[in-house]
Amino acid sequence: MSIRITSDSTCDLGHLVAERNIGILPLQVNLDADSYHDGVDITPQDIFDFVAEKKILPKTSAPSIGDYAEFFAKELQGYDTLIHFNISAKSSGSYNMAKQAAESFGGKVYVVDSMALSSGQGLLVMKAADLRDEGKSAAEIVAAVEEICTHINTSFIPDSLDYLHKGGRVSGMVKLAAGLFKIHPLIMMDNGQLVPGKKYKGKMTVIIKQYIEDLCNMYPNYDKTRCFITHSSADPELVQAAKEKVQELFTFDEIIETVAGSIVTSHCGRNTLGVLFVYEK
């Protein structure tokens, strides 16, 4: 049985999409009256410029049921089955739209709620591609990734709370205090939704190392296949510090750097960085 793996653009897999033969449905970003498609005709820099000028966040929107149906029909051509991945259902309506669209394909389309976002979702997509290449059936792949989605470390540290404040996720008082005292809260996925974690204080290069040390202590057992260092156009020295610390403390077969797309960037702002991997329960 031939299996097609697809995902919304929120998986932030960059060059791996082509390398691993993964189909991508771009989500929509709206800058005032103009609409763009994530990863196609808009860049993170466009987001930064828009927010700097307008002082508001872009609007993002999920594809419609019709959009998903059209995408699935196109991507199914030449394949027996399709497995599609969505950003957490608690973060977007895209999962429900995709599920409804899949109903018209007679069981040929599986839709997976990643319960994650960015390369946390990407880890599931990559695992599905691994299992596809090993010759597993669609049902076996879906069962495996649905088990894994409950233990993915999806977390990140924002440099600034400006975007989170504009998006209504933190109050003005919290934003002000964070700026004054150089506080950077850990933001993590818990049961499919974003929640605040430990608060770090100081320079981002120091904080990122502390964050990675904490991850090492929190998750002593983990899947060594791969790890993502995903960031929103972060400073090179920050990314390098993260890579060196991950190499020091973990033994992943691959450490992959990816840059967050326009959807994720629209909600977190520049210089946000996360280390994402599958841990063992």
Backbone as CSV, one residue per row, in Angstrom:
resi,resn,N_x,N_y,N_z,CA_x,CA_y,CA_z,C_x,C_y,C_z
1,MET,0.849,-1.201,0.000,0.000,0.000,0.000,0.882,1.248,0.000
2,SER,0.641,2.170,-0.931,1.401,3.420,-0.974,0.736,4.459,-0.084
3,ILE,1.555,5.143,0.706,1.047,6.063,1.723,1.639,7.446,1.502
4,ARG,0.771,8.451,1.485,1.191,9.842,1.371,1.141,10.484,2.739
5,ILE,2.228,11.151,3.153,2.286,11.879,4.414,2.162,13.368,4.108
6,THR,1.231,14.040,4.779,1.050,15.472,4.571,0.881,16.178,5.922
7,SER,1.005,17.491,5.897,0.878,18.280,7.120,0.497,19.707,6.775
8,ASP,-0.110,20.387,7.743,-0.227,21.841,7.629,1.174,22.439,7.734
9,SER,1.340,23.655,7.251,2.658,24.304,7.232,3.190,24.592,8.628
10,THR,2.370,24.459,9.648,2.791,24.737,11.019,3.823,23.741,11.555
11,CYS,4.161,22.703,10.794,5.157,21.727,11.261,6.580,22.266,11.208
12,ASP,6.819,23.346,10.473,8.123,24.021,10.436,9.288,23.069,10.128
13,LEU,9.144,22.274,9.077,10.179,21.301,8.731,11.174,21.795,7.687
14,GLY,10.932,22.946,7.095,11.906,23.517,6.171,12.306,22.586,5.044
15,HIS,13.616,22.408,4.843,14.145,21.621,3.729,13.774,20.142,3.814
16,LEU,13.373,19.669,5.005,13.058,18.251,5.173,11.792,17.848,4.434
17,VAL,10.946,18.814,4.131,9.704,18.527,3.405,10.013,17.863,2.062
18,ALA,10.930,18.437,1.320,11.290,17.872,0.021,12.085,16.583,0.180
19,GLU,13.008,16.588,1.141,13.868,15.424,1.338,13.082,14.174,1.727
20,ARG,12.016,14.348,2.512,11.262,13.199,3.002,9.926,13.007,2.284
21,ASN,9.721,13.738,1.183,8.522,13.567,0.361,7.244,13.772,1.180
22,ILE,7.121,14.962,1.747,5.982,15.319,2.592,5.189,16.436,1.919
23,GLY,3.900,16.261,1.809,3.041,17.291,1.232,2.657,18.331,2.276
24,ILE,2.626,19.591,1.883,2.346,20.680,2.824,1.164,21.523,2.345
25,LEU,0.232,21.768,3.258,-0.864,22.709,3.002,-0.557,24.004,3.747
26,PRO,-0.262,25.089,3.040,0.048,26.353,3.706,-1.181,26.944,4.392
27,LEU,-1.001,27.396,5.630,-2.056,28.138,6.298,-1.969,29.604,5.894
28,GLN,-3.008,30.343,6.178,-3.119,31.719,5.681,-2.731,32.737,6.740
29,VAL,-2.005,33.763,6.291,-1.636,34.895,7.135,-2.209,36.151,6.506
30,ASN,-2.907,36.961,7.315,-3.541,38.174,6.808,-2.856,39.410,7.401
31,LEU,-2.329,40.236,6.513,-1.752,41.523,6.919,-2.714,42.602,6.447
32,ASP,-3.520,43.101,7.383,-4.620,43.998,7.024,-5.515,43.312,5.989
33,ALA,-5.687,43.914,4.836,-6.600,43.360,3.832,-5.923,42.368,2.889
34,ASP,-4.619,42.184,3.029,-3.879,41.316,2.115,-3.675,39.943,2.732
35,SER,-3.923,38.898,1.943,-3.784,37.524,2.410,-2.575,36.857,1.763
36,TYR,-1.857,36.075,2.565,-0.671,35.373,2.092,-0.703,33.931,2.582
37,HIS,0.171,33.117,2.001,0.221,31.710,2.387,1.582,31.397,2.998
38,ASP,1.530,30.830,4.182,2.719,30.508,4.967,3.717,29.697,4.148
39,GLY,4.946,30.205,4.062,6.000,29.494,3.357,5.972,29.633,1.854
40,VAL,4.996,30.377,1.327,4.854,30.514,-0.123,5.172,31.938,-0.566
41,ASP,4.393,32.897,-0.065,4.564,34.277,-0.515,4.667,35.269,0.643
42,ILE,5.106,34.767,1.812,5.337,35.638,2.960,6.484,35.051,3.770
43,THR,7.289,35.919,4.366,8.435,35.495,5.158,8.291,36.010,6.593
44,PRO,9.029,35.429,7.538,9.013,35.979,8.899,9.376,37.458,8.956
45,GLN,10.293,37.907,8.085,10.664,39.321,8.097,9.468,40.200,7.753
46,ASP,8.600,39.717,6.879,7.371,40.460,6.574,6.522,40.629,7.833
47,ILE,6.507,39.601,8.675,5.756,39.661,9.930,6.364,40.713,10.851
48,PHE,7.687,40.659,11.010,8.359,41.619,11.887,8.110,43.059,11.422
49,ASP,8.193,43.280,10.126,7.985,44.626,9.581,6.560,45.098,9.820
50,PHE,5.598,44.202,9.626,4.187,44.553,9.808,3.904,44.927,11.261
51,VAL,4.386,44.107,12.190,4.129,44.381,13.611,4.811,45.670,14.041
52,ALA,6.027,45.905,13.555,6.750,47.134,13.911,6.005,48.374,13.421
53,GLU,5.399,48.277,12.253,4.703,49.432,11.686,3.301,49.608,12.262
54,LYS,2.543,48.498,12.353,1.129,48.591,12.731,0.869,48.440,14.227
55,LYS,1.834,47.884,14.957,1.699,47.661,16.404,0.612,46.643,16.745
56,ILE,0.252,45.814,15.798,-0.707,44.734,16.012,-0.157,43.463,15.374
57,LEU,-0.707,42.314,15.779,-0.284,41.057,15.184,-1.054,40.786,13.900
58,PRO,-0.466,40.029,12.987,-1.224,39.566,11.822,-2.349,38.633,12.277
59,LYS,-3.309,38.444,11.418,-4.351,37.447,11.654,-3.962,36.167,10.926
60,THR,-4.157,35.044,11.570,-3.908,33.763,10.916,-5.212,32.992,10.850
61,SER,-5.362,32.170,9.826,-6.623,31.450,9.676,-6.387,30.045,9.153
62,ALA,-7.265,29.145,9.584,-7.195,27.752,9.156,-7.876,27.597,7.806
63,PRO,-7.449,26.616,7.009,-8.145,26.326,5.749,-9.574,25.873,6.030
64,SER,-10.423,26.051,5.058,-11.813,25.616,5.182,-11.922,24.116,4.914
65,ILE,-13.095,23.565,5.164,-13.332,22.156,4.847,-13.105,21.912,3.359
66,GLY,-13.551,22.843,2.547,-13.359,22.721,1.102,-11.895,22.755,0.708
67,ASP,-11.120,23.605,1.385,-9.680,23.675,1.117,-9.011,22.333,1.416
68,TYR,-9.386,21.752,2.536,-8.815,20.458,2.900,-9.241,19.372,1.918
69,ALA,-10.501,19.377,1.536,-10.982,18.358,0.604,-10.235,18.442,-0.734
70,GLU,-10.031,19.658,-1.202,-9.297,19.852,-2.455,-7.846,19.400,-2.311
71,PHE,-7.233,19.732,-1.182,-5.844,19.342,-0.926,-5.710,17.825,-0.840
72,PHE,-6.608,17.184,-0.095,-6.542,15.731,0.048,-6.712,15.033,-1.302
73,ALA,-7.655,15.514,-2.101,-7.888,14.901,-3.416,-6.640,14.997,-4.286
74,LYS,-5.987,16.146,-4.249,-4.772,16.340,-5.044,-3.634,15.448,-4.539
75,GLU,-3.432,15.430,-3.225,-2.313,14.690,-2.650,-2.506,13.177,-2.709
76,LEU,-3.742,12.722,-2.812,-4.031,11.284,-2.885,-3.728,10.691,-4.257
77,GLN,-3.591,11.532,-5.241,-3.363,11.025,-6.600,-2.089,10.175,-6.635
78,GLY,-2.249,8.913,-7.042,-1.118,7.998,-7.104,-0.844,7.260,-5.804
79,TYR,-1.656,7.503,-4.775,-1.465,6.855,-3.476,-2.757,6.159,-3.040
80,ASP,-2.601,5.163,-2.178,-3.765,4.451,-1.653,-4.349,5.128,-0.423
81,THR,-3.471,5.717,0.384,-3.881,6.272,1.671,-3.095,7.544,1.953
82,LEU,-3.696,8.431,2.751,-3.050,9.682,3.134,-3.162,9.858,4.650
83,ILE,-2.073,10.289,5.271,-2.068,10.611,6.703,-1.688,12.075,6.837
84,HIS,-2.592,12.855,7.431,-2.377,14.306,7.531,-2.239,14.732,8.985
85,PHE,-1.318,15.676,9.234,-1.040,16.164,10.586,-1.445,17.631,10.739
86,ASN,-2.086,17.910,11.866,-2.514,19.280,12.177,-1.853,19.784,13.448
87,ILE,-1.739,21.100,13.557,-1.389,21.745,14.802,-2.426,21.345,15.852
88,SER,-2.058,21.424,17.132,-2.956,21.024,18.211,-4.367,21.586,18.021
89,ALA,-5.351,20.736,18.221,-6.752,21.151,18.086,-7.119,22.235,19.099
90,LYS,-6.345,22.350,20.186,-6.614,23.377,21.185,-5.996,24.720,20.807
91,SER,-5.232,24.735,19.711,-4.612,25.975,19.250,-5.215,26.505,17.959
92,SER,-5.946,25.655,17.246,-6.477,26.034,15.935,-7.679,25.172,15.587
93,GLY,-8.533,25.699,14.720,-9.672,24.933,14.230,-9.334,24.043,13.049
94,SER,-8.058,24.016,12.653,-7.684,23.281,11.444,-7.946,21.782,11.566
95,TYR,-7.744,21.213,12.740,-7.953,19.773,12.912,-9.406,19.390,12.643
96,ASN,-10.325,20.141,13.210,-11.749,19.830,13.001,-12.154,19.991,11.544
97,MET,-11.613,20.997,10.879,-11.895,21.186,9.457,-11.371,20.008,8.642
98,ALA,-10.144,19.585,8.955,-9.547,18.469,8.225,-10.309,17.169,8.474
99,LYS,-10.737,16.947,9.708,-11.497,15.736,10.037,-12.797,15.663,9.242
100,GLN,-13.481,16.790,9.147,-14.748,16.808,8.399,-14.494,16.564,6.911
101,ALA,-13.437,17.148,6.395,-13.113,16.948,4.980,-12.760,15.496,4.700
102,ALA,-12.076,14.846,5.645,-11.633,13.462,5.453,-12.799,12.484,5.346
103,GLU,-13.943,12.844,5.898,-15.086,11.932,5.913,-15.573,11.566,4.517
104,SER,-15.288,12.403,3.542,-15.786,12.145,2.179,-14.829,11.271,1.360
105,PHE,-13.767,10.751,1.994,-12.784,9.972,1.243,-12.814,8.478,1.573
106,GLY,-13.886,8.052,2.196,-14.101,6.622,2.395,-13.010,5.903,3.160
107,GLY,-12.460,6.529,4.180,-11.450,5.895,5.015,-10.038,5.945,4.461
108,LYS,-9.845,6.651,3.348,-8.516,6.733,2.753,-7.657,7.835,3.382
109,VAL,-8.293,8.718,4.135,-7.568,9.842,4.735,-7.652,9.758,6.260
110,TYR,-6.480,9.685,6.891,-6.375,9.731,8.350,-5.932,11.133,8.745
111,VAL,-6.540,11.685,9.801,-6.161,13.016,10.273,-5.687,12.895,11.718
112,VAL,-4.517,13.429,11.998,-3.900,13.300,13.320,-3.800,14.668,13.990
113,ASP,-4.337,14.759,15.207,-4.134,15.941,16.041,-2.769,15.786,16.703
114,SER,-1.804,16.620,16.328,-0.444,16.474,16.848,-0.342,16.797,18.335
115,MET,-1.329,17.540,18.871,-1.277,18.025,20.250,-0.014,18.855,20.487
116,ALA,0.534,19.401,19.400,1.776,20.169,19.474,1.700,21.290,18.446
117,LEU,2.822,21.946,18.238,2.939,22.956,17.189,4.397,23.040,16.771
118,SER,4.633,23.738,15.683,5.975,23.910,15.134,6.638,22.539,14.960
119,SER,7.922,22.429,15.263,8.599,21.156,15.013,8.247,20.082,16.032
120,GLY,7.459,20.419,17.061,6.856,19.372,17.888,5.900,18.553,17.026
121,GLN,5.111,19.247,16.234,4.286,18.600,15.215,5.181,17.938,14.171
122,GLY,6.264,18.616,13.814,7.192,18.079,12.828,7.813,16.757,13.248
123,LEU,8.050,16.571,14.546,8.591,15.299,15.026,7.660,14.141,14.690
124,LEU,6.362,14.365,14.808,5.391,13.324,14.460,5.384,13.051,12.962
125,VAL,5.462,14.122,12.177,5.495,13.965,10.716,6.723,13.159,10.307
126,MET,7.859,13.469,10.903,9.085,12.747,10.576,9.012,11.287,11.016
127,LYS,8.424,11.028,12.180,8.254,9.648,12.632,7.365,8.878,11.669
128,ALA,6.298,9.517,11.207,5.419,8.870,10.229,6.170,8.551,8.949
129,ALA,7.027,9.467,8.511,7.824,9.230,7.305,8.804,8.084,7.522
130,ASP,9.391,8.008,8.720,10.281,6.888,9.040,9.537,5.558,8.914
131,LEU,8.360,5.485,9.525,7.589,4.243,9.532,7.067,3.895,8.140
132,ARG,6.692,4.922,7.383,6.291,4.698,5.987,7.423,4.050,5.210
133,ASP,8.617,4.566,5.386,9.777,4.046,4.659,10.163,2.646,5.125
134,GLU,9.745,2.291,6.343,9.992,0.932,6.849,8.940,-0.058,6.362
135,GLY,7.923,0.442,5.675,6.897,-0.434,5.138,5.711,-0.682,6.048
136,LYS,5.547,0.130,7.096,4.414,-0.034,7.997,3.114,0.384,7.302
137,SER,2.004,-0.175,7.763,0.702,0.177,7.207,0.250,1.527,7.754
138,ALA,-0.748,2.120,7.103,-1.263,3.408,7.567,-1.808,3.295,8.988
139,ALA,-2.532,2.224,9.281,-3.092,2.041,10.620,-1.981,1.919,11.667
140,GLU,-0.916,1.210,11.325,0.212,1.065,12.250,0.901,2.405,12.489
141,ILE,1.048,3.192,11.440,1.689,4.507,11.571,0.860,5.424,12.452
142,VAL,-0.440,5.472,12.202,-1.318,6.351,12.977,-1.312,5.948,14.453
143,ALA,-1.376,4.654,14.720,-1.359,4.179,16.108,-0.061,4.580,16.802
144,ALA,1.054,4.467,16.089,2.361,4.789,16.668,2.488,6.275,16.969
145,VAL,2.091,7.121,16.039,2.270,8.565,16.253,1.269,9.094,17.279
146,GLU,0.090,8.504,17.359,-0.868,8.950,18.370,-0.399,8.589,19.773
147,GLU,0.381,7.526,19.882,0.997,7.188,21.167,2.105,8.176,21.500
148,ILE,2.909,8.518,20.517,4.052,9.405,20.741,3.611,10.832,21.068
149,CYS,2.498,11.272,20.504,2.107,12.681,20.661,1.847,13.074,22.108
150,THR,1.677,12.098,22.987,1.461,12.418,24.397,2.774,12.615,25.153
151,HIS,3.896,12.366,24.498,5.176,12.621,25.175,6.210,13.226,24.223
152,ILE,5.851,14.395,23.733,6.775,15.225,22.961,7.070,16.486,23.766
153,ASN,8.345,16.772,23.952,8.703,18.045,24.571,8.590,19.143,23.522
154,THR,7.513,19.912,23.600,7.333,21.093,22.758,7.419,22.301,23.679
155,SER,8.558,22.977,23.671,8.755,24.105,24.580,9.681,25.121,23.936
156,PHE,9.604,26.338,24.414,10.455,27.392,23.864,10.573,28.550,24.840
157,ILE,11.576,29.371,24.615,11.814,30.570,25.425,11.703,31.796,24.523
158,PRO,10.782,32.706,24.787,10.713,33.946,23.994,11.686,34.988,24.523
159,ASP,12.261,35.749,23.608,13.151,36.833,23.993,12.354,37.998,24.566
160,SER,11.174,38.211,23.993,10.304,39.306,24.428,8.872,38.797,24.542
161,LEU,8.102,39.404,25.434,6.690,39.026,25.581,5.776,39.931,24.764
162,ASP,6.380,40.743,23.889,5.592,41.707,23.130,4.509,41.028,22.285
163,TYR,4.892,40.015,21.519,3.925,39.345,20.655,2.887,38.583,21.481
164,LEU,3.329,37.941,22.560,2.383,37.210,23.407,1.396,38.175,24.064
165,HIS,1.873,39.370,24.398,0.982,40.390,24.959,-0.018,40.870,23.911
166,LYS,0.474,41.171,22.729,-0.419,41.625,21.657,-1.455,40.560,21.303
167,GLY,-1.084,39.299,21.471,-2.008,38.213,21.181,-2.935,37.879,22.334
168,GLY,-2.820,38.618,23.445,-3.719,38.415,24.571,-3.323,37.278,25.496
169,ARG,-2.097,36.749,25.342,-1.679,35.602,26.150,-1.010,36.003,27.455
170,VAL,-0.520,37.238,27.560,0.003,37.747,28.829,-0.500,39.173,29.018
171,SER,-0.613,39.586,30.271,-1.120,40.919,30.567,-0.046,41.977,30.368
172,GLY,-0.501,43.223,30.318,0.436,44.331,30.185,1.363,44.419,31.383
173,MET,0.860,44.108,32.577,1.683,44.161,33.776,2.791,43.108,33.733
174,VAL,2.435,41.913,33.272,3.437,40.845,33.158,4.501,41.222,32.132
175,LYS,4.054,41.775,31.016,4.994,42.197,29.970,5.942,43.268,30.506
176,LEU,5.410,44.234,31.230,6.230,45.311,31.779,7.255,44.773,32.766
177,ALA,6.808,43.912,33.657,7.711,43.338,34.656,8.806,42.503,33.988
178,ALA,8.424,41.747,32.977,9.406,40.914,32.270,10.481,41.774,31.613
179,GLY,10.053,42.906,31.034,11.021,43.797,30.402,11.953,44.449,31.405
180,LEU,11.409,44.875,32.536,12.211,45.558,33.549,13.234,44.634,34.196
181,PHE,12.819,43.403,34.465,13.678,42.488,35.215,14.300,41.392,34.346
182,LYS,14.180,41.544,33.032,14.767,40.600,32.073,14.316,39.163,32.353
183,ILE,12.999,39.023,32.534,12.417,37.712,32.806,11.939,37.088,31.505
184,HIS,12.262,35.823,31.321,11.876,35.095,30.113,11.203,33.785,30.545
185,PRO,9.884,33.698,30.448,9.213,32.477,30.903,9.314,31.348,29.894
186,LEU,9.447,30.149,30.409,9.335,28.959,29.572,7.876,28.817,29.136
187,ILE,7.655,28.608,27.847,6.320,28.333,27.328,6.338,26.900,26.802
188,MET,5.382,26.089,27.234,5.403,24.681,26.855,4.000,24.166,26.559
189,MET,3.951,23.080,25.787,2.679,22.431,25.500,2.382,21.414,26.592
190,ASP,1.187,21.486,27.135,0.725,20.532,28.138,-0.667,20.075,27.737
191,ASN,-0.775,18.801,27.379,-2.054,18.251,26.942,-2.650,19.054,25.793
192,GLY,-1.781,19.484,24.870,-2.257,20.137,23.659,-2.439,21.634,23.742
193,GLN,-2.131,22.227,24.883,-2.287,23.683,24.969,-1.061,24.333,25.594
194,LEU,-0.835,25.597,25.231,0.331,26.331,25.721,0.113,26.789,27.160
195,VAL,1.116,26.540,28.007,1.060,26.964,29.409,2.419,27.524,29.803
196,PRO,2.460,28.438,30.773,3.754,28.960,31.233,4.435,27.983,32.181
197,GLY,5.764,27.994,32.145,6.534,27.150,33.042,7.492,27.987,33.865
198,LYS,8.677,27.493,34.062,9.689,28.168,34.871,10.019,29.544,34.299
199,LYS,10.309,30.482,35.168,10.721,31.820,34.748,12.244,31.940,34.864
200,TYR,12.865,32.323,33.765,14.313,32.519,33.730,14.604,34.019,33.752
201,LYS,15.792,34.371,34.239,16.160,35.779,34.333,17.582,35.983,33.842
202,GLY,17.769,36.996,32.980,19.097,37.330,32.507,19.195,37.401,31.000
203,LYS,20.412,37.218,30.473,20.657,37.270,29.035,20.175,35.985,28.369
204,MET,19.710,36.108,27.139,19.156,34.954,26.443,20.187,33.846,26.249
205,THR,21.441,34.181,25.960,22.442,33.129,25.746,22.647,32.298,27.013
206,VAL,22.604,32.940,28.168,22.740,32.226,29.444,21.481,31.428,29.738
207,ILE,20.331,32.049,29.491,19.052,31.402,29.766,18.865,30.147,28.929
208,ILE,19.212,30.224,27.659,19.033,29.063,26.778,19.848,27.874,27.283
209,LYS,21.041,28.110,27.781,21.849,27.025,28.334,21.191,26.447,29.586
210,GLN,20.651,27.313,30.449,19.955,26.837,31.645,18.717,26.024,31.268
211,TYR,17.994,26.500,30.288,16.796,25.818,29.789,17.137,24.412,29.298
212,ILE,18.211,24.283,28.538,18.609,22.976,27.999,19.088,22.054,29.118
213,GLU,19.773,22.607,30.110,20.160,21.814,31.274,18.925,21.289,31.998
214,ASP,17.911,22.134,32.111,16.667,21.717,32.757,15.972,20.612,31.959
215,LEU,15.989,20.729,30.635,15.399,19.678,29.806,16.115,18.351,30.021
216,CYS,17.425,18.403,30.120,18.214,17.200,30.344,17.825,16.533,31.658
217,ASN,17.600,17.331,32.693,17.211,16.788,33.995,15.771,16.290,34.002
218,MET,14.910,16.987,33.270,13.496,16.606,33.227,13.272,15.328,32.435
219,TYR,14.060,15.134,31.377,13.839,14.017,30.458,15.125,13.202,30.290
220,PRO,15.483,12.412,31.306,16.718,11.623,31.202,16.633,10.510,30.153
221,ASN,15.419,10.080,29.847,15.214,9.039,28.840,14.466,9.641,27.654
222,TYR,15.013,9.456,26.467,14.429,10.100,25.298,14.770,9.309,24.043
223,ASP,14.002,9.558,22.992,14.251,8.961,21.683,15.456,9.682,21.073
224,LYS,16.503,8.944,20.801,17.745,9.546,20.328,17.768,9.782,18.819
225,THR,16.681,9.465,18.135,16.671,9.579,16.673,16.980,10.991,16.210
226,ARG,16.263,11.960,16.770,16.475,13.347,16.315,15.970,14.344,17.341
227,CYS,16.486,15.539,17.202,16.078,16.680,18.020,16.015,17.893,17.109
228,PHE,15.048,18.743,17.332,14.954,19.996,16.585,15.340,21.171,17.476
229,ILE,16.174,22.041,16.930,16.360,23.377,17.507,15.654,24.320,16.547
230,THR,14.514,24.792,16.974,13.674,25.626,16.105,13.600,27.033,16.684
231,HIS,13.769,28.018,15.834,13.800,29.395,16.317,13.132,30.335,15.312
232,SER,12.740,31.492,15.801,12.127,32.501,14.938,13.175,33.544,14.580
233,SER,13.995,33.196,13.576,15.052,34.091,13.077,15.935,34.599,14.208
234,ALA,16.378,33.691,15.071,17.172,34.060,16.246,18.588,34.472,15.850
235,ASP,19.240,35.198,16.753,20.628,35.605,16.539,21.505,34.364,16.386
236,PRO,22.463,34.377,15.459,23.320,33.202,15.232,24.029,32.710,16.487
237,GLU,24.483,33.636,17.328,25.204,33.216,18.531,24.279,32.484,19.507
238,LEU,22.995,32.833,19.498,22.026,32.157,20.360,21.792,30.730,19.870
239,VAL,21.649,30.581,18.564,21.454,29.262,17.978,22.678,28.385,18.218
240,GLN,23.858,28.965,18.049,25.094,28.203,18.251,25.236,27.761,19.697
241,ALA,24.875,28.628,20.634,24.935,28.270,22.055,24.009,27.100,22.353
242,ALA,22.840,27.115,21.728,21.883,26.019,21.926,22.433,24.718,21.358
243,LYS,22.992,24.769,20.161,23.542,23.562,19.537,24.652,22.958,20.400
244,GLU,25.546,23.800,20.868,26.673,23.311,21.655,26.198,22.675,22.957
245,LYS,25.184,23.264,23.583,24.686,22.724,24.853,23.941,21.408,24.632
246,VAL,23.177,21.313,23.563,22.483,20.057,23.254,23.505,18.954,22.967
247,GLN,24.537,19.269,22.215,25.585,18.289,21.913,26.309,17.840,23.175
248,GLU,26.459,18.747,24.119,27.152,18.427,25.364,26.341,17.493,26.253
249,LEU,25.025,17.724,26.311,24.197,17.032,27.303,23.374,15.870,26.757
250,PHE,23.150,15.834,25.459,22.309,14.791,24.860,23.125,13.993,23.838
251,THR,22.558,12.878,23.412,23.229,12.029,22.415,22.284,11.721,21.255
252,PHE,21.719,12.752,20.659,20.835,12.562,19.514,21.639,12.162,18.283
253,ASP,21.041,11.316,17.447,21.674,10.963,16.177,21.720,12.169,15.247
254,GLU,20.673,12.991,15.320,20.592,14.207,14.499,20.156,15.382,15.357
255,ILE,20.795,16.514,15.179,20.336,17.780,15.756,20.043,18.686,14.569
256,ILE,18.767,18.975,14.367,18.336,19.664,13.149,17.861,21.076,13.489
257,GLU,18.437,22.048,12.837,18.001,23.438,13.010,16.922,23.766,11.983
258,THR,15.824,24.314,12.441,14.798,24.818,11.525,14.351,26.199,11.983
259,VAL,13.888,26.981,11.029,13.393,28.330,11.315,11.867,28.313,11.269
260,ALA,11.248,28.845,12.291,9.788,28.872,12.362,9.201,29.657,11.199
261,GLY,8.109,29.157,10.667,7.428,29.829,9.566,6.614,31.022,10.035
262,SER,5.854,31.570,9.124,5.124,32.814,9.408,3.991,32.628,10.408
263,ILE,3.374,31.450,10.438,2.275,31.213,11.386,2.801,31.253,12.816
264,VAL,3.820,30.477,13.099,4.367,30.424,14.448,5.014,31.754,14.817
265,THR,5.749,32.357,13.878,6.388,33.649,14.126,5.365,34.719,14.490
266,SER,4.180,34.646,13.895,3.135,35.642,14.161,2.703,35.666,15.614
267,HIS,2.977,34.607,16.338,2.510,34.516,17.719,3.626,34.592,18.759
268,CYS,4.894,34.455,18.318,5.962,34.427,19.327,6.993,35.532,19.174
269,GLY,7.179,36.078,17.967,8.145,37.145,17.769,9.557,36.654,17.540
270,ARG,10.413,37.591,17.161,11.796,37.253,16.812,12.605,36.801,18.031
271,ASN,13.572,35.918,17.763,14.557,35.461,18.747,14.006,34.445,19.742
272,THR,12.825,33.931,19.488,12.301,32.830,20.298,13.008,31.546,19.871
273,LEU,13.345,30.694,20.837,14.057,29.457,20.515,13.558,28.313,21.380
274,GLY,13.439,27.150,20.759,13.029,25.959,21.481,13.822,24.739,21.072
275,VAL,13.970,23.796,21.997,14.585,22.495,21.740,13.492,21.456,21.895
276,LEU,13.217,20.698,20.823,12.054,19.819,20.803,12.475,18.391,20.462
277,PHE,11.930,17.427,21.186,12.272,16.027,20.982,11.223,15.132,21.627
278,VAL,11.290,13.857,21.315,10.396,12.867,21.894,11.053,12.299,23.140
279,TYR,10.354,12.314,24.256,10.892,11.710,25.467,10.140,10.431,25.790
280,GLU,10.756,9.601,26.601,10.138,8.333,26.974,9.463,8.475,28.328
281,LYS,8.288,7.894,28.435,7.547,7.998,29.686,8.229,7.202,30.797
